[in-house]
Amino acid sequence: MKKATFYSRNSDGIEAKPVSLPVGKYDIDPMKESGIINDGIYKIDIPDGLEVTLYTDGSFEGPSLTVNSSSSDLGDLNMATSSIIIENLKSNSNPILINNNKPVDLLTPSIIRPVPLPIIPPINNPTRPQVNLQPIPKEASPSTESSFFDWLPDIPGISKNTSGIILSIVLALVIIIAIYMLYNNI
């Protein structure tokens, strides 16, 4: 059975014995009963496959920090932890940490947020000639049927419509990757 090991000390710097705990939820009282000093955790050893969430307040409330590897840098929760949750790590071994440092799945609709686009005002250039577009009369249109993808080069064995669909999918993936990179400051 895997266990996370917690190192704590009191405000005078006196260290308690390291305490190893299995998967479970530990509020203030169970945490103290195990030998961990409230608001005293400064280091954690976490074996592969476990994830620990530290909370500043009892009852698993307040700001939190989720870690899945050993750490001696607990940031704002250094010497400020009052409740702990130890869980088996989900299948994603390197979770993306957002929303108060909680791991999330990228496919979860709750994290998809619309990106505001800038409003571009129309360009009023008096020296630029205005073009009045009129629909082409049916009798003037070419007799051969055309496709939106006619501009694509001919690829032997693949129709232009199929090439266009492949190109559309590749462009969509490039856009998704670019948005992901922007969102995560990569």
Secondary structure, 3 states (H helix, E strand, C coil): CCCEEEEEECCCCCECCCEEECCEEECHHHHHHHCCCCCCEEEEECCCCEEEEEEEEHHHEEEEEEECCCECCCHHHCCCCCEEEEEECCCCCCCEEECCCEEECCCCHHHCCCCCCCCCCCCCCCCCCCCCCCCCCHHHCCCCCCCCCCCCCCECCECHHHHHHHHHHHHHHHHHHHHHHHHCCC
